[in-house]
């Protein structure tokens, strides 16, 4: 799999608390240069990034991040605000405690509510796999699909672990038709990226691949 194809699956990501606008501009420029699928950034920078990028690159942001335990109303407000500021893709975090309590209808209702706010914009649902049992992961494959979201996503990158090959295999076996998969957290190499894509991930949340290209001074003329 060629570098160009791999990069077309990448949400080039910077979500560190200490990120500045200068940092955000750099990853926006890099996303355009290396042909990523989107740039994923904190909500506070969405409006500026959208104005900076124009139509060159979709802006993605995170909702209820990273813990997921904000109220549904809060998440819906965050989503609406982000979309009004120019976001085209939303990555939301579920209420993990509700999943542990098997409050499946509450989670389903929340995702549906946020998808309604998103409309035709892409919604990815982060379930934080490192905190879940396989039974809970399988349940979420069904719930996320039933709720009408576009992607199920492994991880925030802010908890005790990120994406694993086993999680993507499990997702692939259990997602309903039409629900796509995003692997995020700990994707460090192009070999990792190739494997995640071959196992069924359509998107990859990472900043490492662009860093590798820059360090190795690989100038792809896309």
N, C-alpha and C positions, 0 to 999 in steps of 0.2 A: 504494500500500500504506500503510495507516494506521499511525501510531506504535505503537498498541496491539499490532497484529499483529507488527510488527518486534520489539518488546521481548519478545514471547512466544518468540522464537527465540534470545534472548541468554543466554549463561552470563556473568553479571556477575562480573568477575574481578579479584582482587587477589592477586598472587603476588610482590610485591616483597620482597626480603630484609628490609627494615627495617620491614615492616608490624607494627603492634601490635594488641592486642585491641581497643582503641578504634577503630582504623581498620577492623578486621573488622566490628565492630558497625555502623558507618556503612554499609558496603556491604550488609550483611544487611538493614538497614532500607530502603535504597534499592531493593534487589532486590524486596522486598515491595511497596514503594510504587509501583514502575513495572512490576510484573508480569512479571519475567524468568523464564526457564525454570529457572534454578538460580543459586546463588552458588558460584563456584569459588575456593577458598582453600587456603593451605598446610595440610598434614596436622596440624601442631601445634595448629591452631585448630579442627579438625573437631568434637571433643567439645563444646567450649564453644559453638560456633556451632549445633550440633544442639540442645543444651539451650535456647539462646536463641531459636531459631526455632520449635521444636516441629514441627508439621505444616504450617507456613505456606510453607515454601520448601525444596526439595531442596538438600542440601549436596553439592557436587562437590569432589574433591581430585585432586592430581597425584601420580603414582608414577614413580620413576626419573627424577625431574625435576631439571634440564632436559637432562642429557646422555645419559641412556638406557643408560649402560654398567655399571650395577649388575648383579649376577647375577640370574638368574631367581628363585632362592630368596629373595633380598633383596626383589625386587619383589613376590613373592607374600606375604611377611611384611608389607610395607608396606600392601598391599591389604587383607589380612585385618584388620590393626590399624585401618585407616581405616574399614572397614565396621563393625567392632565399636564404633567411636566414633560411628557414626551416618551416615557417608557413604552416599549413594544412587547416586552416579555417580563413576566412576574414569576419569581421563585418564592413560594410561601412555605413556611414551616408549620407542620401540624402540631396540635396539642398532644404531646407524647403521653402525658399523664392520663388523658382521656382514653387513649388507645390501651394503656395498661389496665384501665378499668373496664375495658370492652364496651365503651360508649360509642359504638360504631355509628349509630345514627347521628350523634352530635358531630362527629368528624365528617361524615358524609354531607350533612347540612352545611357545615362551615365551608367545605371545599366548593359546594354548589353555589353558595352565596358569593364567594370570591370570584368564581368563574363567571357568574352573572355580571359582576362589575367589569371583569376583563373583556367580556364580549368576544370579539374575534381575535383579540390579542392572546398570545401564548401564555398558558399557566402551567408551571411545573410545581409539583408537590414534593417537598423534602420530608422524608420520614425518619431520618437519622437512624440508619440501619444498625450502627454499632451499639445502640441501646435496646434493640429489639430481639425477640426470639424469631425463629423461622416462621412459626405460626402467625405471629403478628405481622411479619413482612408479607406473607401470603394474603392475609386479611386485607392489608392495605393495597395490594395489587387490585383486588376486586373493588374496594371502596373508591380508589382514585379513578378507576375506569368508569364506575357507575356514576360518579359525580360529574363526569364530563371534562375533566382536566386533560391536558395534552401530553404531559410527561409525569412519570414517577421518578423521583430523584433520590439518590442514596443518602447524601450527607451535606451538612453545613460546612464541614472542615473545621469547626470550632469545638467539637466534642472529642471523645476518646478514640475515635477512629474514622477512617474515610471509606471510600469505595473498595470493595474486594471483588475478585473474579467470581467467587462463589455467590455473592449477592446478585451479580448480573445474571448468572446462570439461573438462579432461583426466580428472579423477576421474569426472565424470558420464558420460563415454563408456565408462569402463572398470570401474566398480564393478559387482559382481554384484547381482542383484535382492535387495532387503532391506537392503543396506548403506547407511547414511546418511552424510552428509558434514558435517563441521564446519570452518568457516573461522576461523582465529584469527591474531592478530598484525597490527597496522597498520590495523585497521578504524576509521577516524577520523570518518566522517560517515554520516548517514542515507542519502545517495545511494549510498555504498559498500555499506551494509547491504542496501538494496533490490536492488542489482545482484548481490551474492553470493547472496541468496535466490532471485532470478529464475534464476540460473545453476544452482541445484540444491543450495545449502547449506541444511541443515535447522537447524543451530545456528551461532551466531556467538560466538566468544570475544573479549570486549572490555569495557573499562570506559568507553570514550569516550562512548558513546551516553547513558548515565545522566548523565555530566558535562555533556553538551550540554543535556539536559532541565533539569538543576538550574540551569545558568548562565542559561538563557533563561526560567527560572521557569515552565516548562510544567507545569501541575498537571492531569494526566489523572485523571479519576474513573473508574477501571476498575470 
